[in-house]
């Protein structure tokens, strides 16, 4: 009778007992040879960090998955001598071991484990979370064991949903502290109860899905001699309770030939009976996608294919209670944000910090700026109360005084207009503030989030933190910012927000909020790391900072009225420095052409991709059409089967309006030698994706979505 549980993991976490480089490389070659053809289990191996790239080259194209013994807690690497997730992906790492007992006890990584898991998920690295009772807490009391395990598991998973963790193939390795480093495993009853406690803890903290379906490994004292003690090999069922036990995490033994013996012995008992798969196609098809190996891409030294994006990213919904927001710097972005808020969004602007005052035309400018799309608000210390619908023959209340609308508007609306529809009913206090320090001192007590739109101040953390000290829970800045704790593009990575870690959130640029969702949808379809190069060109509408007449030597200081101005755009930094797309490296460039038009822009992305065999224009159109209708991307990405001029998209709430008619695919070209003989087809294709984005209104809507994400935790 075939074993019902035919897919198992055997993960090696090698210690530095092989002190010579050639010993380590020879051992890696032996692991590849021993794993060749195994059809009942998947082997993973994490070498010492210094040998990651060399061992990765040996594992490329084999049945062995490359792992990392450490995962950094910052995208750029945590410290001198550390590594970065981008380097791990370039090495071909598919999984990372996080929270190992030595890392917790000797390297003090316990408080950073949550951030390590987030980094792993963000970069398509399967997190293997190690947990267990420390040596000093060993006890026969189940309640004390449960308390110790809970203290290691729940802080590590804070702010992460079951859907996200399962989509990222979270694996939990149970390592009782009292057997770490020994040649004797824990007894069977202790292992069984440990697994049960882990499942109980997960379910109690709202992670029932992980408790029911998450993968569990056992680690501690496992070698070729003790494996039969750990697993009852004479029974055709799992020895450990629950369907989610999946195998072993092997420490010291994995650095020696004993690991090869362990692989062979366990494989025989799993049902292989010593038989090996000889060139069988489809082997491992039922394995988690993240641990499948693939044929080399460009030769024997190419890294394995990165994990397709299986993460289930939830859509953004209004929070249960209203998020109260103060807006600092009410320019185009601020007005775009305010003008897009609706009653059902559960986001309310309660305070406006304005840098200028125009008392003469206060009421008219206030009304026109907020509700007729003008560019600036000039007011101080006034409260506006607007109704759901306002008849032009009726009144609006400002500072408690009813004002006839026709007198207020002073001809700003056509006489034939009968009704003005206002999208919300709220009060906004306008406060004069010359600088952020003064604004923080005047911040209302009920403000949850400060939305910072003053572009020149976004890089200075010391100008932002006073708002946190004054009582705001979080700050959102309307661009990329080195002062931020995280850059969030709604739809792409909003699920990574952690309220305890991310006090200052950067929204990225309007171009980034258009281009990154497009690239993310491509990698959803083709796989994480599919994009290996990109060129982005935007025709960008004018901004408030540009000049009417020539002023200086900077291209942006040339007159906007009679120039097309070629300049840079922030999306390049987002695609590279932020490491959102690990396969892209430095092969990206981006340009922006400033044009004298209002509030909407056009973008064209040329993406060089791998693994796109069979991709056609029709299929790519279907990919974007399907994404636009999904819970994750609905409202953030729109699919227009045709296309129009940019003005049509000025009031679009989407980050990106994709032009289906103009989508194109350049298939993999044939490569030739110098004599003109065709030799082979290239592995790379080029996707051409044009889109529009409303860089005032649509960008403001993306800001609103961040507020809604934050509101889920208030």
Secondary structure, 3 states (H helix, E strand, C coil): CCCCCCCEEEEEECCCCCCCHHHHHHHHHHHHHHHCCCCCEEEEEECCHHHHHHHHHHHCCCCEEEEECCCCCCCCCCCCCCCCHHHHHHHCCCEEEECCHHHHHCCCCHHHHHHHHHHHHHCCCEEEEEECCCHHHCCCCHHHHHHHHHHHHCHHHCCCCHHHHHHCCCEEEECCHHHCCCCCCCCHHHHHHHHHHHHHHHHHCCCHHHHHHCEEEEECCCCCCCHHHHCCCCCCCCCCCCCCEEEEEECHHHHCCHHHHHHHHHHHHHHHCCCCCCCCCCCCCCCCHHHCCCCCCCCCCCCCCCCCCCCCCCCCCCCCCCEEEEEECCCHHHHHHHHCCCHHHCEEEEEEEECCCCCCCHHHHHHHHHHCCCCCCCCCCCEEECCCEEECCCEEEECCEEEEHHHHHCCCCCCCCCEEECCCCCEEEEEECCCHHHHHHCCCCCCCEEEECCHHHCCCHHHCHHHHHCCCCEEEECCCCCCCCEECCCCCCHHHCCCCCCCEEECCCHHHHHHHHHHHHHHHHHCCCCEEEEEEEEEEECCCCCECCCCCCCHHHCECCCCCEEECCCHHHHHHCCCCCCCCCCCEEEEEEEECCCCCEEEEEEEEEECCCCCCHHHHHHHHHHHHCCCCCECCEEEECCCCCHHHHCCCCCCEEEEHHHCEEECCCEEECCCCCEEEECCEEEEEEEEEECCCHHHHHHHHHHHHHHHCCC
